[in-house]
Amino acid sequence: METKRVAFEQLHPVTNLVYFLVIILVFTISMNPILQGIAYLSAFLYLCDIRGKGGVRSGLLVCLAAPFPIIINPLFSHEGMTILMYFKNGNPLTLESICFGMGMALLLIAMLVWFQIVNATMTTDKWVQLFGMGLPAFGLLLSMVFRLLPKLDRQRRMIKQCNPLESPYTRLSMLVTWGLEHSVDTADSMAARGYGSRRRSRFLIYPVKWQDRIFLCLTVLLGGVVAGMIIGGRMCFYYYPLLMLETEGILGVMGYAAYGLLCLLPLLFNGKESLKWHYLQSKI
């Protein structure tokens, strides 16, 4: 699926990773359906921005997974004080268990949409640079794996095309043999080029820019506000034994507003860069 190149994707890998960790940890740990709804809607808008109609389709398709936790949770969880009916085996069906299933469904679809954004943003180059900074050996291994997988797929198709009458096990043996030979050739090539003979140099595709510092500061600031509200008990939601939302006046509202602004940061950042680009073009 074609994805539009946007300014948020050009940020440093550490900036992107910290942002995604803050966003996902907040709505998964808090289990607050309001935060989960904000996370899903903002991710849906971002997908629509970078993928157009494809983003609308992807954001709506994940909702097909919602009925499963809504149906399954009341069958196994019978906690709660609001009893709606009793099953034939005597176990109660409670309103709280249904609402908890709905909360799990919202958590699931929000997670699925955000991981689509993570997949579109954290490219192979970013993962390699991210791990190469602290774990150079693992970064090298990761880059070799990312390079080998497409080659294995192309070789698999070639073997299947050239040997249509062979059994799948024979073709698999051919593919494994080719992969081992390719690995040996790669090791010999690296040794011939002097790998390991001196200190390893490093090339950074994504340098740290002032945009990264500003974006990271906003992420930490807004995430700290939301975390403080949650720890302070001003954005807590309880499913059992009764449904209860604790939002203490203006402070709770400010916490939800801060999380909404945090979730919309990539969309606002892309919009700012797009307006700047159009302004510069108009000056030409």
Residue pairs with C-beta under 8 A, 6 or more apart in sequence:
1 51
1 54
1 58
2 51
2 54
3 50
3 51
3 120
4 49
4 50
4 51
4 52
6 49
6 50
6 266
6 270
6 273
7 211
7 269
7 270
7 272
7 273
7 274
8 16
8 121
8 266
8 269
8 270
9 16
9 120
9 121
9 123
10 206
11 206
11 209
11 211
11 212
11 215
12 206
12 207
12 208
12 209
12 212
13 122
13 126
13 127
13 129
13 130
13 206
14 130
14 212
14 216
15 212
15 215
15 216
15 219
16 121
16 122
16 126
17 122
17 130
18 216
18 219
18 220
19 215
19 216
19 219
19 265
19 266
20 114
20 117
20 118
20 121
20 122
22 219
22 220
22 223
22 262
23 39
23 114
23 262
23 263
24 111
24 114
26 35
26 39
26 223
26 226
26 227
26 230
26 259
27 35
27 36
27 38
27 39
27 107
27 110
28 107
28 111
29 230
30 230
30 235
30 236
30 237
31 103
31 107
31 237
31 239
32 230
32 235
32 236
32 237
33 102
33 103
33 106
33 237
34 235
34 237
34 245
34 256
35 235
35 256
35 259
36 103
36 106
36 107
36 110
37 106
37 110
38 256
38 259
38 260
38 263
39 110
39 114
39 259
39 263
40 106
40 109
40 110
40 113
42 260
42 263
42 264
42 267
43 59
43 110
43 113
43 114
43 116
43 117
43 263
44 55
44 59
44 113
45 264
45 267
46 55
46 117
46 266
46 267
47 55
47 56
47 58
47 59
47 113
47 116
47 117
48 55
48 56
48 59
49 55
49 267
49 270
50 120
50 270
51 58
51 120
58 113
58 116
59 113
62 108
62 109
62 112
62 113
63 109
65 105
65 108
65 109
65 112
66 105
66 106
66 108
66 109
67 105
68 105
69 101
69 102
69 104
69 105
69 108
70 98
70 101
70 102
70 104
70 105
71 101
72 101
73 97
73 98
73 100
73 101
73 104
74 93
74 94
74 97
74 98
74 101
77 97
77 100
78 91
78 92
78 93
78 94
78 97
79 94
79 96
79 97
79 240
79 241
80 92
80 94
80 95
80 96
80 97
80 239
80 240
80 241
80 242
81 94
81 96
81 241
81 242
82 94
82 95
82 96
82 242
83 92
83 93
83 94
84 92
84 93
84 94
84 95
84 98
85 92
85 93
86 92
86 93
87 93
95 243
96 239
96 240
96 241
96 242
96 243
99 239
99 243
100 239
100 240
103 237
103 239
117 266
124 143
124 146
125 205
125 206
126 206
127 142
127 146
128 139
128 142
128 143
128 146
129 139
129 204
129 205
129 206
130 139
131 138
131 139
131 142
132 139
132 140
132 143
132 202
133 139
133 202
136 200
136 202
144 186
148 179
148 182
148 183
151 182
152 175
152 179
155 175
155 178
155 179
156 171
156 175
159 171
159 174
159 175
159 178
160 171
163 170
163 171
163 174
166 174
190 196
211 269
215 265
215 269
218 262
218 265
219 262
219 265
222 258
222 259
222 261
222 262
222 265
223 262
225 254
225 255
225 258
226 235
226 255
226 258
226 259
226 262
229 235
229 251
229 252
229 254
229 255
229 258
230 236
230 255
233 246
233 248
234 246
234 247
234 248
234 251
234 252
234 255
235 246
235 247
235 252
235 255
235 256
236 245
236 246
237 244
237 245
237 246
238 244
238 245
238 246
246 252
247 253
247 256
